[in-house]
Amino acid sequence: MPVRQQKPQYITDDQGNRVSVVLPVGQYQELLEDLEDLATVAERREEETVSHEELIKSLKADGKL
């Protein structure tokens, strides 16, 4: 189930302030993977881009396609 459709469960302190969130392990792992992907995108945002055609040509030249 997508994260936005889940109803989060919170752990609160004595004053009722939310201090923690309880997540199913699978959902937690998905969030970690998403964070890793976002970090990779941020690290690579200054890299030069190539067109789809150039990528296909390069992969064929390397024998990967």
PDB file of N, CA, C, O and CB in Angstrom:
ATOM      1  N   MET A   1       0.841  -1.176   0.000  1.00  0.00           N
ATOM      2  CA  MET A   1       0.000   0.000   0.000  1.00  0.00           C
ATOM      3  C   MET A   1       0.890   1.244   0.000  1.00  0.00           C
ATOM      4  O   MET A   1       1.826   1.328   0.795  1.00  0.00           O
ATOM      5  CB  MET A   1      -0.959  -0.005   1.219  1.00  0.00           C
ATOM      6  N   PRO A   2       0.614   2.206  -0.874  1.00  0.00           N
ATOM      7  CA  PRO A   2       1.430   3.426  -0.927  1.00  0.00           C
ATOM      8  C   PRO A   2       1.438   4.150   0.418  1.00  0.00           C
ATOM      9  O   PRO A   2       0.470   4.101   1.177  1.00  0.00           O
ATOM     10  CB  PRO A   2       0.909   4.367  -2.024  1.00  0.00           C
ATOM     11  N   VAL A   3       2.547   4.816   0.688  1.00  0.00           N
ATOM     12  CA  VAL A   3       2.737   5.503   1.961  1.00  0.00           C
ATOM     13  C   VAL A   3       1.585   6.465   2.248  1.00  0.00           C
ATOM     14  O   VAL A   3       1.121   6.540   3.385  1.00  0.00           O
ATOM     15  CB  VAL A   3       4.066   6.260   1.962  1.00  0.00           C
ATOM     16  N   ARG A   4       1.126   7.186   1.261  1.00  0.00           N
ATOM     17  CA  ARG A   4       0.079   8.195   1.492  1.00  0.00           C
ATOM     18  C   ARG A   4      -1.258   7.582   1.882  1.00  0.00           C
ATOM     19  O   ARG A   4      -2.106   8.268   2.452  1.00  0.00           O
ATOM     20  CB  ARG A   4      -0.104   9.042   0.253  1.00  0.00           C
ATOM     21  N   GLN A   5      -1.462   6.293   1.583  1.00  0.00           N
ATOM     22  CA  GLN A   5      -2.721   5.653   1.926  1.00  0.00           C
ATOM     23  C   GLN A   5      -2.683   5.006   3.303  1.00  0.00           C
ATOM     24  O   GLN A   5      -3.717   4.568   3.809  1.00  0.00           O
ATOM     25  CB  GLN A   5      -3.073   4.621   0.886  1.00  0.00           C
ATOM     26  N   GLN A   6      -1.514   4.940   3.911  1.00  0.00           N
ATOM     27  CA  GLN A   6      -1.373   4.360   5.243  1.00  0.00           C
ATOM     28  C   GLN A   6      -1.786   5.385   6.293  1.00  0.00           C
ATOM     29  O   GLN A   6      -1.569   6.585   6.122  1.00  0.00           O
ATOM     30  CB  GLN A   6       0.082   3.883   5.488  1.00  0.00           C
ATOM     31  N   LYS A   7      -2.373   4.911   7.359  1.00  0.00           N
ATOM     32  CA  LYS A   7      -2.657   5.794   8.486  1.00  0.00           C
ATOM     33  C   LYS A   7      -1.538   5.601   9.490  1.00  0.00           C
ATOM     34  O   LYS A   7      -1.426   4.531  10.088  1.00  0.00           O
ATOM     35  CB  LYS A   7      -4.066   5.500   9.127  1.00  0.00           C
ATOM     36  N   PRO A   8      -0.700   6.622   9.687  1.00  0.00           N
ATOM     37  CA  PRO A   8       0.445   6.452  10.584  1.00  0.00           C
ATOM     38  C   PRO A   8       0.009   6.275  12.032  1.00  0.00           C
ATOM     39  O   PRO A   8      -1.020   6.799  12.458  1.00  0.00           O
ATOM     40  CB  PRO A   8       1.383   7.646  10.471  1.00  0.00           C
ATOM     41  N   GLN A   9       0.810   5.528  12.772  1.00  0.00           N
ATOM     42  CA  GLN A   9       0.614   5.378  14.203  1.00  0.00           C
ATOM     43  C   GLN A   9       1.750   6.129  14.888  1.00  0.00           C
ATOM     44  O   GLN A   9       2.912   6.013  14.497  1.00  0.00           O
ATOM     45  CB  GLN A   9       0.574   3.861  14.633  1.00  0.00           C
ATOM     46  N   TYR A  10       1.401   6.894  15.907  1.00  0.00           N
ATOM     47  CA  TYR A  10       2.396   7.713  16.584  1.00  0.00           C
ATOM     48  C   TYR A  10       2.576   7.264  18.029  1.00  0.00           C
ATOM     49  O   TYR A  10       1.648   6.757  18.660  1.00  0.00           O
ATOM     50  CB  TYR A  10       1.998   9.188  16.534  1.00  0.00           C
ATOM     51  N   ILE A  11       3.769   7.457  18.529  1.00  0.00           N
ATOM     52  CA  ILE A  11       4.054   7.315  19.948  1.00  0.00           C
ATOM     53  C   ILE A  11       4.168   8.734  20.478  1.00  0.00           C
ATOM     54  O   ILE A  11       4.874   9.566  19.908  1.00  0.00           O
ATOM     55  CB  ILE A  11       5.372   6.461  20.221  1.00  0.00           C
ATOM     56  N   THR A  12       3.477   9.003  21.562  1.00  0.00           N
ATOM     57  CA  THR A  12       3.467  10.356  22.103  1.00  0.00           C
ATOM     58  C   THR A  12       4.100  10.386  23.498  1.00  0.00           C
ATOM     59  O   THR A  12       4.185   9.374  24.194  1.00  0.00           O
ATOM     60  CB  THR A  12       2.029  10.902  22.157  1.00  0.00           C
ATOM     61  N   ASP A  13       4.537  11.581  23.869  1.00  0.00           N
ATOM     62  CA  ASP A  13       5.074  11.757  25.222  1.00  0.00           C
ATOM     63  C   ASP A  13       3.924  12.061  26.183  1.00  0.00           C
ATOM     64  O   ASP A  13       2.759  12.022  25.789  1.00  0.00           O
ATOM     65  CB  ASP A  13       6.142  12.899  25.258  1.00  0.00           C
ATOM     66  N   ASP A  14       4.246  12.360  27.429  1.00  0.00           N
ATOM     67  CA  ASP A  14       3.224  12.607  28.449  1.00  0.00           C
ATOM     68  C   ASP A  14       2.343  13.816  28.143  1.00  0.00           C
ATOM     69  O   ASP A  14       1.213  13.901  28.624  1.00  0.00           O
ATOM     70  CB  ASP A  14       3.883  12.799  29.787  1.00  0.00           C
ATOM     71  N   GLN A  15       2.860  14.748  27.343  1.00  0.00           N
ATOM     72  CA  GLN A  15       2.085  15.938  26.982  1.00  0.00           C
ATOM     73  C   GLN A  15       1.289  15.746  25.685  1.00  0.00           C
ATOM     74  O   GLN A  15       0.609  16.669  25.238  1.00  0.00           O
ATOM     75  CB  GLN A  15       3.016  17.137  26.840  1.00  0.00           C
ATOM     76  N   GLY A  16       1.369  14.563  25.082  1.00  0.00           N
ATOM     77  CA  GLY A  16       0.638  14.298  23.844  1.00  0.00           C
ATOM     78  C   GLY A  16       1.382  14.711  22.590  1.00  0.00           C
ATOM     79  O   GLY A  16       0.814  14.662  21.499  1.00  0.00           O
ATOM     80  N   ASN A  17       2.650  15.120  22.714  1.00  0.00           N
ATOM     81  CA  ASN A  17       3.462  15.493  21.545  1.00  0.00           C
ATOM     82  C   ASN A  17       3.934  14.235  20.836  1.00  0.00           C
ATOM     83  O   ASN A  17       4.406  13.299  21.481  1.00  0.00           O
ATOM     84  CB  ASN A  17       4.679  16.372  21.961  1.00  0.00           C
ATOM     85  N   ARG A  18       3.815  14.206  19.544  1.00  0.00           N
ATOM     86  CA  ARG A  18       4.296  13.067  18.769  1.00  0.00           C
ATOM     87  C   ARG A  18       5.821  13.016  18.817  1.00  0.00           C
ATOM     88  O   ARG A  18       6.494  14.000  18.510  1.00  0.00           O
ATOM     89  CB  ARG A  18       3.799  13.149  17.307  1.00  0.00           C
ATOM     90  N   VAL A  19       6.358  11.862  19.203  1.00  0.00           N
ATOM     91  CA  VAL A  19       7.803  11.724  19.305  1.00  0.00           C
ATOM     92  C   VAL A  19       8.354  10.633  18.397  1.00  0.00           C
ATOM     93  O   VAL A  19       9.551  10.622  18.108  1.00  0.00           O
ATOM     94  CB  VAL A  19       8.188  11.438  20.728  1.00  0.00           C
ATOM     95  N   SER A  20       7.508   9.720  17.944  1.00  0.00           N
ATOM     96  CA  SER A  20       7.953   8.628  17.074  1.00  0.00           C
ATOM     97  C   SER A  20       6.798   8.173  16.189  1.00  0.00           C
ATOM     98  O   SER A  20       5.628   8.448  16.457  1.00  0.00           O
ATOM     99  CB  SER A  20       8.499   7.438  17.911  1.00  0.00           C
ATOM    100  N   VAL A  21       7.172   7.469  15.129  1.00  0.00           N
ATOM    101  CA  VAL A  21       6.189   6.895  14.217  1.00  0.00           C
ATOM    102  C   VAL A  21       6.444   5.402  14.129  1.00  0.00           C
ATOM    103  O   VAL A  21       7.594   4.967  14.058  1.00  0.00           O
ATOM    104  CB  VAL A  21       6.257   7.562  12.806  1.00  0.00           C
ATOM    105  N   VAL A  22       5.381   4.618  14.132  1.00  0.00           N
ATOM    106  CA  VAL A  22       5.489   3.172  13.988  1.00  0.00           C
ATOM    107  C   VAL A  22       5.154   2.831  12.538  1.00  0.00           C
ATOM    108  O   VAL A  22       4.081   3.170  12.039  1.00  0.00           O
ATOM    109  CB  VAL A  22       4.538   2.416  14.995  1.00  0.00           C
ATOM    110  N   LEU A  23       6.102   2.146  11.863  1.00  0.00           N
ATOM    111  CA  LEU A  23       5.922   1.763  10.464  1.00  0.00           C
ATOM    112  C   LEU A  23       6.122   0.266  10.306  1.00  0.00           C
ATOM    113  O   LEU A  23       6.921  -0.339  11.021  1.00  0.00           O
ATOM    114  CB  LEU A  23       6.897   2.534   9.554  1.00  0.00           C
ATOM    115  N   PRO A  24       5.389  -0.335   9.362  1.00  0.00           N
ATOM    116  CA  PRO A  24       5.712  -1.720   9.023  1.00  0.00           C
ATOM    117  C   PRO A  24       7.126  -1.768   8.428  1.00  0.00           C
ATOM    118  O   PRO A  24       7.555  -0.825   7.762  1.00  0.00           O
ATOM    119  CB  PRO A  24       4.660  -2.313   8.020  1.00  0.00           C
ATOM    120  N   VAL A  25       7.840  -2.861   8.669  1.00  0.00           N
ATOM    121  CA  VAL A  25       9.227  -2.981   8.199  1.00  0.00           C
ATOM    122  C   VAL A  25       9.326  -2.765   6.698  1.00  0.00           C
ATOM    123  O   VAL A  25      10.238  -2.076   6.241  1.00  0.00           O
ATOM    124  CB  VAL A  25       9.797  -4.352   8.563  1.00  0.00           C
ATOM    125  N   GLY A  26       8.423  -3.328   5.927  1.00  0.00           N
ATOM    126  CA  GLY A  26       8.456  -3.165   4.468  1.00  0.00           C
ATOM    127  C   GLY A  26       8.353  -1.711   4.054  1.00  0.00           C
ATOM    128  O   GLY A  26       9.065  -1.263   3.155  1.00  0.00           O
ATOM    129  N   GLN A  27       7.479  -0.981   4.699  1.00  0.00           N
ATOM    130  CA  GLN A  27       7.316   0.438   4.383  1.00  0.00           C
ATOM    131  C   GLN A  27       8.566   1.220   4.768  1.00  0.00           C
ATOM    132  O   GLN A  27       8.988   2.118   4.039  1.00  0.00           O
ATOM    133  CB  GLN A  27       6.084   1.016   5.104  1.00  0.00           C
ATOM    134  N   TYR A  28       9.154   0.885   5.898  1.00  0.00           N
ATOM    135  CA  TYR A  28      10.399   1.529   6.331  1.00  0.00           C
ATOM    136  C   TYR A  28      11.512   1.281   5.308  1.00  0.00           C
ATOM    137  O   TYR A  28      12.246   2.203   4.953  1.00  0.00           O
ATOM    138  CB  TYR A  28      10.825   1.006   7.728  1.00  0.00           C
ATOM    139  N   GLN A  29      11.635   0.042   4.839  1.00  0.00           N
ATOM    140  CA  GLN A  29      12.664  -0.290   3.847  1.00  0.00           C
ATOM    141  C   GLN A  29      12.440   0.469   2.541  1.00  0.00           C
ATOM    142  O   GLN A  29      13.396   0.929   1.916  1.00  0.00           O
ATOM    143  CB  GLN A  29      12.677  -1.801   3.579  1.00  0.00           C
ATOM    144  N   GLU A  30      11.170   0.601   2.127  1.00  0.00           N
ATOM    145  CA  GLU A  30      10.865   1.376   0.920  1.00  0.00           C
ATOM    146  C   GLU A  30      11.291   2.830   1.085  1.00  0.00           C
ATOM    147  O   GLU A  30      11.849   3.424   0.163  1.00  0.00           O
ATOM    148  CB  GLU A  30       9.364   1.301   0.597  1.00  0.00           C
ATOM    149  N   LEU A  31      11.030   3.399   2.250  1.00  0.00           N
ATOM    150  CA  LEU A  31      11.426   4.786   2.508  1.00  0.00           C
ATOM    151  C   LEU A  31      12.941   4.949   2.467  1.00  0.00           C
ATOM    152  O   LEU A  31      13.447   5.937   1.935  1.00  0.00           O
ATOM    153  CB  LEU A  31      10.890   5.249   3.864  1.00  0.00           C
ATOM    154  N   LEU A  32      13.672   3.973   3.033  1.00  0.00           N
ATOM    155  CA  LEU A  32      15.135   4.031   2.982  1.00  0.00           C
ATOM    156  C   LEU A  32      15.637   3.968   1.543  1.00  0.00           C
ATOM    157  O   LEU A  32      16.554   4.699   1.171  1.00  0.00           O
ATOM    158  CB  LEU A  32      15.746   2.885   3.800  1.00  0.00           C
ATOM    159  N   GLU A  33      15.035   3.092   0.732  1.00  0.00           N
ATOM    160  CA  GLU A  33      15.428   2.993  -0.678  1.00  0.00           C
ATOM    161  C   GLU A  33      15.151   4.296  -1.401  1.00  0.00           C
ATOM    162  O   GLU A  33      15.967   4.749  -2.204  1.00  0.00           O
ATOM    163  CB  GLU A  33      14.689   1.838  -1.370  1.00  0.00           C
ATOM    164  N   ASP A  34      13.999   4.907  -1.122  1.00  0.00           N
ATOM    165  CA  ASP A  34      13.675   6.196  -1.745  1.00  0.00           C
ATOM    166  C   ASP A  34      14.688   7.263  -1.354  1.00  0.00           C
ATOM    167  O   ASP A  34      15.104   8.060  -2.195  1.00  0.00           O
ATOM    168  CB  ASP A  34      12.262   6.646  -1.347  1.00  0.00           C
ATOM    169  N   LEU A  35      15.091   7.286  -0.080  1.00  0.00           N
ATOM    170  CA  LEU A  35      16.087   8.249   0.367  1.00  0.00           C
ATOM    171  C   LEU A  35      17.422   8.042  -0.331  1.00  0.00           C
ATOM    172  O   LEU A  35      18.085   9.008  -0.709  1.00  0.00           O
ATOM    173  CB  LEU A  35      16.269   8.155   1.869  1.00  0.00           C
ATOM    174  N   GLU A  36      17.822   6.773  -0.505  1.00  0.00           N
ATOM    175  CA  GLU A  36      19.066   6.483  -1.215  1.00  0.00           C
ATOM    176  C   GLU A  36      18.983   6.974  -2.658  1.00  0.00           C
ATOM    177  O   GLU A  36      19.934   7.560  -3.175  1.00  0.00           O
ATOM    178  CB  GLU A  36      19.371   4.971  -1.180  1.00  0.00           C
ATOM    179  N   ASP A  37      17.838   6.734  -3.310  1.00  0.00           N
ATOM    180  CA  ASP A  37      17.651   7.200  -4.689  1.00  0.00           C
ATOM    181  C   ASP A  37      17.746   8.712  -4.768  1.00  0.00           C
ATOM    182  O   ASP A  37      18.401   9.250  -5.661  1.00  0.00           O
ATOM    183  CB  ASP A  37      16.301   6.731  -5.240  1.00  0.00           C
ATOM    184  N   LEU A  38      17.094   9.402  -3.838  1.00  0.00           N
ATOM    185  CA  LEU A  38      17.142  10.863  -3.843  1.00  0.00           C
ATOM    186  C   LEU A  38      18.551  11.387  -3.605  1.00  0.00           C
ATOM    187  O   LEU A  38      18.954  12.384  -4.204  1.00  0.00           O
ATOM    188  CB  LEU A  38      16.202  11.422  -2.790  1.00  0.00           C
ATOM    189  N   ALA A  39      19.301  10.721  -2.735  1.00  0.00           N
ATOM    190  CA  ALA A  39      20.687  11.132  -2.481  1.00  0.00           C
ATOM    191  C   ALA A  39      21.523  10.959  -3.745  1.00  0.00           C
ATOM    192  O   ALA A  39      22.355  11.811  -4.060  1.00  0.00           O
ATOM    193  CB  ALA A  39      21.299  10.313  -1.312  1.00  0.00           C
ATOM    194  N   THR A  40      21.309   9.870  -4.466  1.00  0.00           N
ATOM    195  CA  THR A  40      22.041   9.630  -5.710  1.00  0.00           C
ATOM    196  C   THR A  40      21.713  10.701  -6.738  1.00  0.00           C
ATOM    197  O   THR A  40      22.604  11.220  -7.410  1.00  0.00           O
ATOM    198  CB  THR A  40      21.713   8.239  -6.272  1.00  0.00           C
ATOM    199  N   VAL A  41      20.433  11.029  -6.860  1.00  0.00           N
ATOM    200  CA  VAL A  41      20.020  12.083  -7.801  1.00  0.00           C
ATOM    201  C   VAL A  41      20.685  13.404  -7.431  1.00  0.00           C
ATOM    202  O   VAL A  41      21.188  14.111  -8.305  1.00  0.00           O
ATOM    203  CB  VAL A  41      18.473  12.242  -7.810  1.00  0.00           C
ATOM    204  N   ALA A  42      20.690  13.741  -6.153  1.00  0.00           N
ATOM    205  CA  ALA A  42      21.300  14.999  -5.708  1.00  0.00           C
ATOM    206  C   ALA A  42      22.796  15.023  -6.000  1.00  0.00           C
ATOM    207  O   ALA A  42      23.333  16.049  -6.419  1.00  0.00           O
ATOM    208  CB  ALA A  42      21.058  15.209  -4.209  1.00  0.00           C
ATOM    209  N   GLU A  43      23.471  13.894  -5.779  1.00  0.00           N
ATOM    210  CA  GLU A  43      24.911  13.823  -6.031  1.00  0.00           C
ATOM    211  C   GLU A  43      25.233  13.969  -7.511  1.00  0.00           C
ATOM    212  O   GLU A  43      26.287  14.494  -7.868  1.00  0.00           O
ATOM    213  CB  GLU A  43      25.471  12.511  -5.511  1.00  0.00           C
ATOM    214  N   ARG A  44      24.336  13.510  -8.369  1.00  0.00           N
ATOM    215  CA  ARG A  44      24.622  13.467  -9.798  1.00  0.00           C
ATOM    216  C   ARG A  44      23.978  14.594 -10.593  1.00  0.00           C
ATOM    217  O   ARG A  44      24.080  14.609 -11.819  1.00  0.00           O
ATOM    218  CB  ARG A  44      24.174  12.163 -10.352  1.00  0.00           C
ATOM    219  N   ARG A  45      23.321  15.535  -9.931  1.00  0.00           N
ATOM    220  CA  ARG A  45      22.556  16.545 -10.666  1.00  0.00           C
ATOM    221  C   ARG A  45      23.428  17.447 -11.544  1.00  0.00           C
ATOM    222  O   ARG A  45      22.921  18.051 -12.489  1.00  0.00           O
ATOM    223  CB  ARG A  45      21.781  17.396  -9.693  1.00  0.00           C
ATOM    224  N   GLU A  46      24.722  17.552 -11.252  1.00  0.00           N
ATOM    225  CA  GLU A  46      25.610  18.403 -12.048  1.00  0.00           C
ATOM    226  C   GLU A  46      26.231  17.649 -13.229  1.00  0.00           C
ATOM    227  O   GLU A  46      26.909  18.248 -14.064  1.00  0.00           O
ATOM    228  CB  GLU A  46      26.714  18.970 -11.163  1.00  0.00           C
ATOM    229  N   GLU A  47      25.999  16.343 -13.294  1.00  0.00           N
ATOM    230  CA  GLU A  47      26.586  15.558 -14.381  1.00  0.00           C
ATOM    231  C   GLU A  47      25.938  15.909 -15.711  1.00  0.00           C
ATOM    232  O   GLU A  47      24.770  16.290 -15.780  1.00  0.00           O
ATOM    233  CB  GLU A  47      26.439  14.056 -14.104  1.00  0.00           C
ATOM    234  N   GLU A  48      26.719  15.771 -16.742  1.00  0.00           N
ATOM    235  CA  GLU A  48      26.223  16.015 -18.086  1.00  0.00           C
ATOM    236  C   GLU A  48      25.208  14.937 -18.462  1.00  0.00           C
ATOM    237  O   GLU A  48      25.352  13.777 -18.077  1.00  0.00           O
ATOM    238  CB  GLU A  48      27.387  16.051 -19.103  1.00  0.00           C
ATOM    239  N   THR A  49      24.193  15.328 -19.208  1.00  0.00           N
ATOM    240  CA  THR A  49      23.191  14.355 -19.639  1.00  0.00           C
ATOM    241  C   THR A  49      23.468  13.908 -21.070  1.00  0.00           C
ATOM    242  O   THR A  49      24.158  14.584 -21.832  1.00  0.00           O
ATOM    243  CB  THR A  49      21.774  14.950 -19.527  1.00  0.00           C
ATOM    244  N   VAL A  50      22.905  12.743 -21.414  1.00  0.00           N
ATOM    245  CA  VAL A  50      22.991  12.246 -22.787  1.00  0.00           C
ATOM    246  C   VAL A  50      21.588  11.917 -23.249  1.00  0.00           C
ATOM    247  O   VAL A  50      20.724  11.581 -22.440  1.00  0.00           O
ATOM    248  CB  VAL A  50      23.926  10.997 -22.893  1.00  0.00           C
ATOM    249  N   SER A  51      21.362  12.012 -24.536  1.00  0.00           N
ATOM    250  CA  SER A  51      20.038  11.706 -25.075  1.00  0.00           C
ATOM    251  C   SER A  51      19.816  10.195 -25.054  1.00  0.00           C
ATOM    252  O   SER A  51      20.758   9.412 -24.936  1.00  0.00           O
ATOM    253  CB  SER A  51      19.885  12.263 -26.519  1.00  0.00           C
ATOM    254  N   HIS A  52      18.578   9.818 -25.170  1.00  0.00           N
ATOM    255  CA  HIS A  52      18.228   8.401 -25.208  1.00  0.00           C
ATOM    256  C   HIS A  52      18.915   7.726 -26.394  1.00  0.00           C
ATOM    257  O   HIS A  52      19.416   6.608 -26.275  1.00  0.00           O
ATOM    258  CB  HIS A  52      16.694   8.218 -25.294  1.00  0.00           C
ATOM    259  N   GLU A  53      18.934   8.397 -27.514  1.00  0.00           N
ATOM    260  CA  GLU A  53      19.572   7.848 -28.709  1.00  0.00           C
ATOM    261  C   GLU A  53      21.061   7.612 -28.480  1.00  0.00           C
ATOM    262  O   GLU A  53      21.598   6.579 -28.878  1.00  0.00           O
ATOM    263  CB  GLU A  53      19.368   8.785 -29.899  1.00  0.00           C
ATOM    264  N   GLU A  54      21.725   8.571 -27.839  1.00  0.00           N
ATOM    265  CA  GLU A  54      23.151   8.418 -27.538  1.00  0.00           C
ATOM    266  C   GLU A  54      23.392   7.245 -26.594  1.00  0.00           C
ATOM    267  O   GLU A  54      24.359   6.501 -26.755  1.00  0.00           O
ATOM    268  CB  GLU A  54      23.710   9.709 -26.924  1.00  0.00           C
ATOM    269  N   LEU A  55      22.529   7.085 -25.629  1.00  0.00           N
ATOM    270  CA  LEU A  55      22.661   5.987 -24.675  1.00  0.00           C
ATOM    271  C   LEU A  55      22.525   4.638 -25.390  1.00  0.00           C
ATOM    272  O   LEU A  55      23.327   3.731 -25.168  1.00  0.00           O
ATOM    273  CB  LEU A  55      21.602   6.112 -23.557  1.00  0.00           C
ATOM    274  N   ILE A  56      21.518   4.514 -26.239  1.00  0.00           N
ATOM    275  CA  ILE A  56      21.304   3.272 -26.985  1.00  0.00           C
ATOM    276  C   ILE A  56      22.513   2.976 -27.859  1.00  0.00           C
ATOM    277  O   ILE A  56      22.986   1.840 -27.904  1.00  0.00           O
ATOM    278  CB  ILE A  56      20.024   3.363 -27.848  1.00  0.00           C
ATOM    279  N   LYS A  57      23.011   3.985 -28.549  1.00  0.00           N
ATOM    280  CA  LYS A  57      24.171   3.814 -29.420  1.00  0.00           C
ATOM    281  C   LYS A  57      25.379   3.334 -28.612  1.00  0.00           C
ATOM    282  O   LYS A  57      26.096   2.431 -29.044  1.00  0.00           O
ATOM    283  CB  LYS A  57      24.500   5.136 -30.149  1.00  0.00           C
ATOM    284  N   SER A  58      25.603   3.932 -27.452  1.00  0.00           N
ATOM    285  CA  SER A  58      26.725   3.558 -26.604  1.00  0.00           C
ATOM    286  C   SER A  58      26.581   2.124 -26.087  1.00  0.00           C
ATOM    287  O   SER A  58      27.554   1.369 -26.070  1.00  0.00           O
ATOM    288  CB  SER A  58      26.842   4.529 -25.433  1.00  0.00           C
ATOM    289  N   LEU A  59      25.390   1.755 -25.675  1.00  0.00           N
ATOM    290  CA  LEU A  59      25.153   0.396 -25.176  1.00  0.00           C
ATOM    291  C   LEU A  59      25.365  -0.634 -26.280  1.00  0.00           C
ATOM    292  O   LEU A  59      25.921  -1.704 -26.032  1.00  0.00           O
ATOM    293  CB  LEU A  59      23.730   0.271 -24.605  1.00  0.00           C
ATOM    294  N   LYS A  60      24.930  -0.321 -27.484  1.00  0.00           N
ATOM    295  CA  LYS A  60      25.137  -1.237 -28.611  1.00  0.00           C
ATOM    296  C   LYS A  60      26.616  -1.356 -28.926  1.00  0.00           C
ATOM    297  O   LYS A  60      27.105  -2.452 -29.200  1.00  0.00           O
ATOM    298  CB  LYS A  60      24.365  -0.759 -29.856  1.00  0.00           C
ATOM    299  N   ALA A  61      27.338  -0.236 -28.890  1.00  0.00           N
ATOM    300  CA  ALA A  61      28.773  -0.259 -29.165  1.00  0.00           C
ATOM    301  C   ALA A  61      29.525  -1.087 -28.134  1.00  0.00           C
ATOM    302  O   ALA A  61      30.533  -1.718 -28.453  1.00  0.00           O
ATOM    303  CB  ALA A  61      29.326   1.159 -29.195  1.00  0.00           C
ATOM    304  N   ASP A  62      29.036  -1.085 -26.898  1.00  0.00           N
ATOM    305  CA  ASP A  62      29.669  -1.879 -25.823  1.00  0.00           C
ATOM    306  C   ASP A  62      29.181  -3.320 -25.800  1.00  0.00           C
ATOM    307  O   ASP A  62      29.620  -4.112 -24.966  1.00  0.00           O
ATOM    308  CB  ASP A  62      29.401  -1.236 -24.468  1.00  0.00           C
ATOM    309  N   GLY A  63      28.272  -3.664 -26.714  1.00  0.00           N
ATOM    310  CA  GLY A  63      27.745  -5.025 -26.771  1.00  0.00           C
ATOM    311  C   GLY A  63      26.761  -5.350 -25.661  1.00  0.00           C
ATOM    312  O   GLY A  63      26.520  -6.520 -25.364  1.00  0.00           O
ATOM    313  N   LYS A  64      26.203  -4.341 -25.059  1.00  0.00           N
ATOM    314  CA  LYS A  64      25.261  -4.560 -23.959  1.00  0.00           C
ATOM    315  C   LYS A  64      23.812  -4.580 -24.427  1.00  0.00           C
ATOM    316  O   LYS A  64      22.899  -4.886 -23.660  1.00  0.00           O
ATOM    317  CB  LYS A  64      25.436  -3.488 -22.909  1.00  0.00           C
ATOM    318  N   LEU A  65      23.622  -4.249 -25.695  1.00  0.00           N
ATOM    319  CA  LEU A  65      22.271  -4.306 -26.282  1.00  0.00           C
ATOM    320  C   LEU A  65      22.319  -5.038 -27.587  1.00  0.00           C
ATOM    321  O   LEU A  65      21.290  -5.198 -28.244  1.00  0.00           O
ATOM    322  CB  LEU A  65      21.684  -2.898 -26.488  1.00  0.00           C
TER     323      LEU A  65
END
